Amino acid sequence: MKRNEFIAVTLMILVTIGTIAAVFSYESYRRRSAEYFFVELIARSPNNGNWYPKELKVPYGKKIKLHIRNIETVSHGFALPDFDTEPSSSEIKAGEVVEVTFVADKRGSFPFMCTAWCSEEHMQMNGKLLVE
Ligand SMILES: [Cu+2]
């Protein structure tokens, strides 16, 4: 085999192995993130539309990852008292996103609410989590 041929064959083998390795590592990364059911939640004061969506539907038995985005200029908070969330309660500063995880290990309808005094209508800033 000529030297150039040898180099070309070696390169082809390396590229093939590299591609296969990349596909497998991407697959395993994808599977790991699929362990979680992702939910986006937007925090707004009641006079500005309230939580969006106000009813969150999640599948029973799954690990849930909530991304809560505060699109306002005041701080909000989040609590879901019927579940063992991590963290147990959060402050969501103006413009920030926080991540809350928990296992949806109970079926039914459960309240979530704002835990920061954000406006006169603060007490109405609540929503429902539906686990089905
Ligand atoms: Cu609030």
Backbone and ligand atoms as CSV (ligand in chain L), in Angstrom:
chain,resi,resn,atom,element,x,y,z
A,1,MET,N,N,0.843,-1.196,0.000
A,1,MET,CA,C,0.000,0.000,0.000
A,1,MET,C,C,0.877,1.246,0.000
A,2,LYS,N,N,0.536,2.175,-0.847
A,2,LYS,CA,C,1.314,3.410,-0.879
A,2,LYS,C,C,1.069,4.226,0.387
A,3,ARG,N,N,1.990,5.080,0.675
A,3,ARG,CA,C,1.906,5.873,1.899
A,3,ARG,C,C,0.639,6.745,1.915
A,4,ASN,N,N,0.334,7.383,0.784
A,4,ASN,CA,C,-0.859,8.251,0.704
A,4,ASN,C,C,-2.153,7.472,0.899
A,5,GLU,N,N,-2.172,6.283,0.322
A,5,GLU,CA,C,-3.354,5.409,0.478
A,5,GLU,C,C,-3.554,5.057,1.949
A,6,PHE,N,N,-2.442,4.710,2.593
A,6,PHE,CA,C,-2.499,4.349,4.012
A,6,PHE,C,C,-3.061,5.499,4.842
A,7,ILE,N,N,-2.579,6.699,4.572
A,7,ILE,CA,C,-3.055,7.883,5.305
A,7,ILE,C,C,-4.543,8.111,5.048
A,8,ALA,N,N,-4.973,7.971,3.794
A,8,ALA,CA,C,-6.379,8.179,3.445
A,8,ALA,C,C,-7.277,7.164,4.139
A,9,VAL,N,N,-6.872,5.901,4.127
A,9,VAL,CA,C,-7.678,4.849,4.774
A,9,VAL,C,C,-7.742,5.093,6.285
A,10,THR,N,N,-6.606,5.428,6.879
A,10,THR,CA,C,-6.578,5.694,8.322
A,10,THR,C,C,-7.507,6.854,8.670
A,11,LEU,N,N,-7.456,7.928,7.887
A,11,LEU,CA,C,-8.327,9.082,8.128
A,11,LEU,C,C,-9.804,8.696,8.034
A,12,MET,N,N,-10.126,7.896,6.996
A,12,MET,CA,C,-11.518,7.469,6.825
A,12,MET,C,C,-12.011,6.674,8.017
A,13,ILE,N,N,-11.158,5.778,8.510
A,13,ILE,CA,C,-11.528,4.959,9.677
A,13,ILE,C,C,-11.739,5.870,10.898
A,14,LEU,N,N,-10.827,6.819,11.104
A,14,LEU,CA,C,-10.941,7.725,12.256
A,14,LEU,C,C,-12.215,8.573,12.179
A,15,VAL,N,N,-12.527,9.080,10.991
A,15,VAL,CA,C,-13.726,9.901,10.823
A,15,VAL,C,C,-14.984,9.069,11.101
A,16,THR,N,N,-14.982,7.815,10.601
A,16,THR,CA,C,-16.129,6.923,10.831
A,16,THR,C,C,-16.316,6.654,12.322
A,17,ILE,N,N,-15.226,6.318,13.009
A,17,ILE,CA,C,-15.305,6.043,14.449
A,17,ILE,C,C,-15.754,7.300,15.197
A,18,GLY,N,N,-15.210,8.429,14.807
A,18,GLY,CA,C,-15.583,9.694,15.450
A,18,GLY,C,C,-17.063,9.992,15.288
A,19,THR,N,N,-17.585,9.769,14.088
A,19,THR,CA,C,-19.013,10.021,13.830
A,19,THR,C,C,-19.885,9.109,14.682
A,20,ILE,N,N,-19.518,7.831,14.720
A,20,ILE,CA,C,-20.301,6.871,15.520
A,20,ILE,C,C,-20.266,7.273,16.998
A,21,ALA,N,N,-19.086,7.620,17.497
A,21,ALA,CA,C,-18.958,8.025,18.904
A,21,ALA,C,C,-19.804,9.261,19.185
A,22,ALA,N,N,-19.814,10.214,18.264
A,22,ALA,CA,C,-20.594,11.443,18.449
A,22,ALA,C,C,-22.086,11.132,18.491
A,23,VAL,N,N,-22.546,10.256,17.590
A,23,VAL,CA,C,-23.970,9.889,17.552
A,23,VAL,C,C,-24.378,9.222,18.864
A,24,PHE,N,N,-23.524,8.285,19.349
A,24,PHE,CA,C,-23.849,7.591,20.600
A,24,PHE,C,C,-23.864,8.546,21.785
A,25,SER,N,N,-22.923,9.473,21.866
A,25,SER,CA,C,-22.905,10.359,23.031
A,25,SER,C,C,-24.078,11.344,22.971
A,26,TYR,N,N,-24.448,11.771,21.765
A,26,TYR,CA,C,-25.618,12.653,21.629
A,26,TYR,C,C,-26.890,11.913,22.054
A,27,GLU,N,N,-27.009,10.650,21.626
A,27,GLU,CA,C,-28.171,9.818,22.001
A,27,GLU,C,C,-28.280,9.679,23.511
A,28,SER,N,N,-27.166,9.424,24.159
A,28,SER,CA,C,-27.215,9.199,25.604
A,28,SER,C,C,-27.537,10.525,26.321
A,29,TYR,N,N,-27.033,11.628,25.770
A,29,TYR,CA,C,-27.371,12.949,26.333
A,29,TYR,C,C,-28.870,13.216,26.168
A,30,ARG,N,N,-29.397,12.893,24.978
A,30,ARG,CA,C,-30.812,13.123,24.695
A,30,ARG,C,C,-31.693,12.283,25.625
A,31,ARG,N,N,-31.285,11.011,25.830
A,31,ARG,CA,C,-32.065,10.124,26.682
A,31,ARG,C,C,-32.051,10.614,28.121
A,32,ARG,N,N,-30.895,11.100,28.566
A,32,ARG,CA,C,-30.801,11.597,29.932
A,32,ARG,C,C,-31.721,12.808,30.126
A,33,SER,N,N,-31.764,13.719,29.146
A,33,SER,CA,C,-32.622,14.885,29.331
A,33,SER,C,C,-34.095,14.529,29.151
A,34,ALA,N,N,-34.380,13.412,28.445
A,34,ALA,CA,C,-35.762,12.984,28.287
A,34,ALA,C,C,-36.326,12.399,29.583
A,35,GLU,N,N,-35.439,12.162,30.581
A,35,GLU,CA,C,-35.931,11.732,31.883
A,35,GLU,C,C,-36.877,12.771,32.458
A,36,TYR,N,N,-36.678,14.020,32.082
A,36,TYR,CA,C,-37.491,15.102,32.618
A,36,TYR,C,C,-38.582,15.506,31.643
A,37,PHE,N,N,-39.706,15.885,32.205
A,37,PHE,CA,C,-40.770,16.495,31.427
A,37,PHE,C,C,-40.634,17.999,31.670
A,38,PHE,N,N,-40.389,18.746,30.607
A,38,PHE,CA,C,-40.138,20.182,30.746
A,38,PHE,C,C,-41.429,20.993,30.680
A,39,VAL,N,N,-41.528,21.956,31.564
A,39,VAL,CA,C,-42.687,22.847,31.546
A,39,VAL,C,C,-42.184,24.283,31.701
A,40,GLU,N,N,-42.730,25.157,30.885
A,40,GLU,CA,C,-42.417,26.582,30.980
A,40,GLU,C,C,-43.571,27.289,31.669
A,41,LEU,N,N,-43.241,28.169,32.589
A,41,LEU,CA,C,-44.268,28.909,33.308
A,41,LEU,C,C,-43.831,30.374,33.347
A,42,ILE,N,N,-44.775,31.259,33.071
A,42,ILE,CA,C,-44.462,32.683,33.096
A,42,ILE,C,C,-45.141,33.323,34.293
A,43,ALA,N,N,-44.373,34.068,35.063
A,43,ALA,CA,C,-44.899,34.740,36.259
A,43,ALA,C,C,-45.281,36.175,35.922
A,44,ARG,N,N,-46.570,36.473,36.132
A,44,ARG,CA,C,-47.078,37.825,35.922
A,44,ARG,C,C,-48.046,38.132,37.055
A,45,SER,N,N,-48.106,39.396,37.455
A,45,SER,CA,C,-49.075,39.804,38.477
A,45,SER,C,C,-50.483,39.575,37.935
A,46,PRO,N,N,-51.470,39.359,38.850
A,46,PRO,CA,C,-52.844,39.126,38.394
A,46,PRO,C,C,-53.379,40.242,37.481
A,47,ASN,N,N,-53.046,41.494,37.777
A,47,ASN,CA,C,-53.553,42.576,36.919
A,47,ASN,C,C,-52.826,42.664,35.582
A,48,ASN,N,N,-51.884,41.775,35.395
A,48,ASN,CA,C,-51.107,41.746,34.155
A,48,ASN,C,C,-51.282,40.409,33.442
A,49,GLY,N,N,-52.284,39.618,33.887
A,49,GLY,CA,C,-52.559,38.355,33.215
A,49,GLY,C,C,-52.373,37.111,34.062
A,50,ASN,N,N,-51.700,37.285,35.228
A,50,ASN,CA,C,-51.475,36.157,36.149
A,50,ASN,C,C,-50.521,35.107,35.554
A,51,TRP,N,N,-50.344,33.998,36.257
A,51,TRP,CA,C,-49.473,32.917,35.772
A,51,TRP,C,C,-49.907,32.501,34.373
A,52,TYR,N,N,-48.936,32.201,33.539
A,52,TYR,CA,C,-49.276,31.660,32.232
A,52,TYR,C,C,-48.434,30.430,31.949
A,53,PRO,N,N,-49.041,29.279,31.714
A,53,PRO,CA,C,-50.487,29.034,31.820
A,53,PRO,C,C,-50.921,28.951,33.286
A,54,LYS,N,N,-52.199,29.214,33.528
A,54,LYS,CA,C,-52.724,29.182,34.892
A,54,LYS,C,C,-52.963,27.728,35.333
A,55,GLU,N,N,-53.136,26.833,34.346
A,55,GLU,CA,C,-53.250,25.405,34.636
A,55,GLU,C,C,-52.116,24.683,33.924
A,56,LEU,N,N,-51.302,24.015,34.718
A,56,LEU,CA,C,-50.171,23.268,34.162
A,56,LEU,C,C,-50.538,21.800,34.158
A,57,LYS,N,N,-50.399,21.132,33.010
A,57,LYS,CA,C,-50.675,19.701,32.968
A,57,LYS,C,C,-49.368,18.946,32.874
A,58,VAL,N,N,-49.181,17.981,33.757
A,58,VAL,CA,C,-47.976,17.156,33.702
A,58,VAL,C,C,-48.365,15.689,33.824
A,59,PRO,N,N,-47.542,14.782,33.270
A,59,PRO,CA,C,-47.870,13.356,33.359
A,59,PRO,C,C,-47.506,12.769,34.724
A,60,TYR,N,N,-48.344,11.891,35.200
A,60,TYR,CA,C,-48.124,11.219,36.479
A,60,TYR,C,C,-46.853,10.360,36.435
A,61,GLY,N,N,-46.114,10.390,37.519
A,61,GLY,CA,C,-44.954,9.510,37.663
A,61,GLY,C,C,-43.664,10.024,37.052
A,62,LYS,N,N,-43.710,11.172,36.395
A,62,LYS,CA,C,-42.515,11.710,35.724
A,62,LYS,C,C,-41.783,12.695,36.620
A,63,LYS,N,N,-40.482,12.831,36.330
A,63,LYS,CA,C,-39.726,13.920,36.945
A,63,LYS,C,C,-40.033,15.175,36.149
A,64,ILE,N,N,-40.375,16.228,36.833
A,64,ILE,CA,C,-40.782,17.454,36.159
A,64,ILE,C,C,-39.723,18.535,36.377
A,65,LYS,N,N,-39.404,19.232,35.293
A,65,LYS,CA,C,-38.502,20.374,35.394
A,65,LYS,C,C,-39.269,21.596,34.921
A,66,LEU,N,N,-39.485,22.505,35.876
A,66,LEU,CA,C,-40.230,23.730,35.589
A,66,LEU,C,C,-39.241,24.862,35.379
A,67,HIS,N,N,-39.416,25.581,34.288
A,67,HIS,CA,C,-38.657,26.814,34.110
A,67,HIS,C,C,-39.629,27.954,34.300
A,68,ILE,N,N,-39.398,28.745,35.329
A,68,ILE,CA,C,-40.321,29.835,35.640
A,68,ILE,C,C,-39.637,31.159,35.302
A,69,ARG,N,N,-40.272,31.881,34.401
A,69,ARG,CA,C,-39.702,33.135,33.921
A,69,ARG,C,C,-40.533,34.298,34.444
A,70,ASN,N,N,-39.879,35.214,35.126
A,70,ASN,CA,C,-40.550,36.423,35.599
A,70,ASN,C,C,-40.317,37.517,34.563
A,71,ILE,N,N,-41.381,37.902,33.841
A,71,ILE,CA,C,-41.218,38.886,32.771
A,71,ILE,C,C,-41.544,40.300,33.256
A,72,GLU,N,N,-41.673,40.449,34.574
A,72,GLU,CA,C,-42.051,41.767,35.088
A,72,GLU,C,C,-40.885,42.474,35.766
A,73,THR,N,N,-41.189,43.658,36.320
A,73,THR,CA,C,-40.159,44.457,36.974
A,73,THR,C,C,-40.253,44.366,38.495
A,74,VAL,N,N,-41.101,43.454,38.989
A,74,VAL,CA,C,-41.166,43.193,40.439
A,74,VAL,C,C,-40.793,41.725,40.667
A,75,SER,N,N,-40.399,41.408,41.893
A,75,SER,CA,C,-40.069,40.018,42.216
A,75,SER,C,C,-41.333,39.207,42.455
A,76,HIS,N,N,-41.285,37.953,42.038
A,76,HIS,CA,C,-42.336,37.002,42.365
A,76,HIS,C,C,-41.687,35.838,43.103
A,77,GLY,N,N,-42.540,34.903,43.498
A,77,GLY,CA,C,-42.031,33.700,44.146
A,77,GLY,C,C,-42.852,32.529,43.664
A,78,PHE,N,N,-42.408,31.323,44.003
A,78,PHE,CA,C,-43.157,30.142,43.570
A,78,PHE,C,C,-43.132,29.101,44.674
A,79,ALA,N,N,-44.313,28.544,44.957
A,79,ALA,CA,C,-44.399,27.406,45.878
A,79,ALA,C,C,-45.471,26.458,45.382
A,80,LEU,N,N,-45.182,25.169,45.528
A,80,LEU,CA,C,-46.110,24.093,45.174
A,80,LEU,C,C,-46.135,23.180,46.406
A,81,PRO,N,N,-46.945,23.574,47.418
A,81,PRO,CA,C,-46.805,22.962,48.741
A,81,PRO,C,C,-47.081,21.456,48.808
A,82,ASP,N,N,-47.845,20.901,47.863
A,82,ASP,CA,C,-48.175,19.477,47.952
A,82,ASP,C,C,-47.064,18.562,47.455
A,83,PHE,N,N,-45.997,19.145,46.905
A,83,PHE,CA,C,-44.909,18.318,46.382
A,83,PHE,C,C,-43.589,18.728,47.010
A,84,ASP,N,N,-42.687,17.765,46.976
A,84,ASP,CA,C,-41.368,17.962,47.540
A,84,ASP,C,C,-40.482,18.584,46.454
A,85,THR,N,N,-40.629,19.880,46.250
A,85,THR,CA,C,-39.896,20.521,45.147
A,85,THR,C,C,-38.468,20.854,45.565
A,86,GLU,N,N,-37.632,20.964,44.561
A,86,GLU,CA,C,-36.232,21.359,44.772
A,86,GLU,C,C,-35.960,22.597,43.916
A,87,PRO,N,N,-35.707,23.772,44.442
A,87,PRO,CA,C,-35.769,24.103,45.879
A,87,PRO,C,C,-37.208,24.132,46.387
A,88,SER,N,N,-37.377,24.150,47.723
A,88,SER,CA,C,-38.725,24.049,48.290
A,88,SER,C,C,-39.555,25.303,48.001
A,89,SER,N,N,-38.906,26.456,47.936
A,89,SER,CA,C,-39.610,27.637,47.436
A,89,SER,C,C,-38.576,28.539,46.783
A,90,SER,N,N,-39.027,29.374,45.866
A,90,SER,CA,C,-38.065,30.170,45.116
A,90,SER,C,C,-38.497,31.614,45.061
A,91,GLU,N,N,-37.507,32.482,45.064
A,91,GLU,CA,C,-37.762,33.875,44.753
A,91,GLU,C,C,-37.356,34.025,43.288
A,92,ILE,N,N,-38.213,34.690,42.515
A,92,ILE,CA,C,-37.890,34.894,41.101
A,92,ILE,C,C,-37.793,36.396,40.886
A,93,LYS,N,N,-36.585,36.875,40.810
A,93,LYS,CA,C,-36.384,38.315,40.653
A,93,LYS,C,C,-36.822,38.772,39.264
A,94,ALA,N,N,-37.069,40.062,39.155
A,94,ALA,CA,C,-37.503,40.655,37.887
A,94,ALA,C,C,-36.590,40.210,36.751
A,95,GLY,N,N,-37.196,39.682,35.699
A,95,GLY,CA,C,-36.450,39.319,34.511
A,95,GLY,C,C,-35.706,37.998,34.597
A,96,GLU,N,N,-35.781,37.318,35.737
A,96,GLU,CA,C,-34.999,36.089,35.895
A,96,GLU,C,C,-35.803,34.831,35.592
A,97,VAL,N,N,-35.052,33.743,35.424
A,97,VAL,CA,C,-35.658,32.422,35.228
A,97,VAL,C,C,-35.126,31.529,36.342
A,98,VAL,N,N,-36.001,30.810,37.006
A,98,VAL,CA,C,-35.538,29.830,37.993
A,98,VAL,C,C,-35.997,28.446,37.559
A,99,GLU,N,N,-35.269,27.451,38.045
A,99,GLU,CA,C,-35.595,26.069,37.716
A,99,GLU,C,C,-36.073,25.375,38.981
A,100,VAL,N,N,-37.196,24.682,38.875
A,100,VAL,CA,C,-37.748,23.930,40.005
A,100,VAL,C,C,-37.985,22.506,39.519
A,101,THR,N,N,-37.521,21.521,40.276
A,101,THR,CA,C,-37.762,20.134,39.890
A,101,THR,C,C,-38.535,19.414,40.992
A,102,PHE,N,N,-39.313,18.435,40.582
A,102,PHE,CA,C,-40.037,17.585,41.528
A,102,PHE,C,C,-40.524,16.342,40.792
A,103,VAL,N,N,-40.983,15.368,41.552
A,103,VAL,CA,C,-41.549,14.154,40.956
A,103,VAL,C,C,-43.057,14.243,41.097
A,104,ALA,N,N,-43.768,14.071,39.979
A,104,ALA,CA,C,-45.237,14.135,39.994
A,104,ALA,C,C,-45.768,12.789,40.480
A,105,ASP,N,N,-45.652,12.555,41.792
A,105,ASP,CA,C,-45.980,11.228,42.342
A,105,ASP,C,C,-47.385,11.144,42.946
A,106,LYS,N,N,-48.219,12.138,42.673
A,106,LYS,CA,C,-49.623,12.103,43.121
A,106,LYS,C,C,-50.497,12.552,41.964
A,107,ARG,N,N,-51.648,11.911,41.810
A,107,ARG,CA,C,-52.579,12.345,40.771
A,107,ARG,C,C,-53.560,13.338,41.352
A,108,GLY,N,N,-54.007,14.283,40.519
A,108,GLY,CA,C,-55.026,15.223,40.980
A,108,GLY,C,C,-54.697,16.649,40.624
A,109,SER,N,N,-55.333,17.556,41.344
A,109,SER,CA,C,-55.191,18.982,41.093
A,109,SER,C,C,-54.615,19.640,42.348
A,110,PHE,N,N,-53.531,20.378,42.174
A,110,PHE,CA,C,-52.827,20.941,43.322
A,110,PHE,C,C,-52.527,22.416,43.076
A,111,PRO,N,N,-52.674,23.239,44.109
A,111,PRO,CA,C,-52.434,24.666,43.906
A,111,PRO,C,C,-50.950,25.031,43.917
A,112,PHE,N,N,-50.587,26.001,43.088
A,112,PHE,CA,C,-49.276,26.647,43.234
A,112,PHE,C,C,-49.526,28.139,43.346
A,113,MET,N,N,-48.622,28.850,43.962
A,113,MET,CA,C,-48.858,30.264,44.205
A,113,MET,C,C,-47.570,31.068,44.253
A,114,CYS,N,N,-47.791,32.390,44.174
A,114,CYS,CA,C,-46.690,33.338,44.320
A,114,CYS,C,C,-46.406,33.499,45.809
A,115,THR,N,N,-45.129,33.584,46.176
A,115,THR,CA,C,-44.771,33.710,47.593
A,115,THR,C,C,-44.135,35.063,47.909
A,116,ALA,N,N,-44.201,36.001,46.961
A,116,ALA,CA,C,-43.636,37.327,47.209
A,116,ALA,C,C,-44.758,38.362,47.082
A,117,TRP,N,N,-44.758,39.332,47.963
A,117,TRP,CA,C,-45.788,40.365,47.894
A,117,TRP,C,C,-45.489,41.236,46.661
A,118,CYS,N,N,-46.175,40.932,45.550
A,118,CYS,CA,C,-45.799,41.556,44.286
A,118,CYS,C,C,-46.730,42.698,43.888
A,119,SER,N,N,-47.959,42.673,44.371
A,119,SER,CA,C,-48.919,43.719,44.007
A,119,SER,C,C,-50.102,43.622,44.966
A,120,GLU,N,N,-51.052,44.549,44.811
A,120,GLU,CA,C,-52.276,44.524,45.618
A,120,GLU,C,C,-53.038,43.217,45.420
A,121,GLU,N,N,-52.913,42.637,44.229
A,121,GLU,CA,C,-53.660,41.415,43.896
A,121,GLU,C,C,-52.846,40.150,44.171
A,122,HIS,N,N,-51.777,40.305,44.930
A,122,HIS,CA,C,-50.872,39.178,45.182
A,122,HIS,C,C,-51.610,37.893,45.584
A,123,MET,N,N,-52.617,38.033,46.468
A,123,MET,CA,C,-53.313,36.841,46.972
A,123,MET,C,C,-54.040,36.071,45.868
A,124,GLN,N,N,-54.300,36.737,44.725
A,124,GLN,CA,C,-54.951,36.021,43.613
A,124,GLN,C,C,-53.934,35.388,42.657
A,125,MET,N,N,-52.671,35.541,42.981
A,125,MET,CA,C,-51.668,35.004,42.060
A,125,MET,C,C,-51.421,33.535,42.359
A,126,ASN,N,N,-52.361,32.727,41.888
A,126,ASN,CA,C,-52.199,31.285,42.083
A,126,ASN,C,C,-52.677,30.536,40.852
A,127,GLY,N,N,-52.282,29.297,40.770
A,127,GLY,CA,C,-52.644,28.457,39.618
A,127,GLY,C,C,-52.816,27.020,40.069
A,128,LYS,N,N,-53.042,26.153,39.090
A,128,LYS,CA,C,-53.320,24.755,39.392
A,128,LYS,C,C,-52.374,23.853,38.628
A,129,LEU,N,N,-51.866,22.861,39.324
A,129,LEU,CA,C,-51.075,21.823,38.667
A,129,LEU,C,C,-51.966,20.591,38.538
A,130,LEU,N,N,-52.136,20.117,37.304
A,130,LEU,CA,C,-52.949,18.919,37.074
A,130,LEU,C,C,-52.012,17.762,36.750
A,131,VAL,N,N,-52.027,16.749,37.582
A,131,VAL,CA,C,-51.197,15.563,37.341
A,131,VAL,C,C,-52.116,14.451,36.841
A,132,GLU,N,N,-51.889,14.032,35.604
A,132,GLU,CA,C,-52.796,13.031,34.994
A,132,GLU,C,C,-52.026,11.819,34.500
L,1,CU,CU,CU,-46.301,37.553,42.496
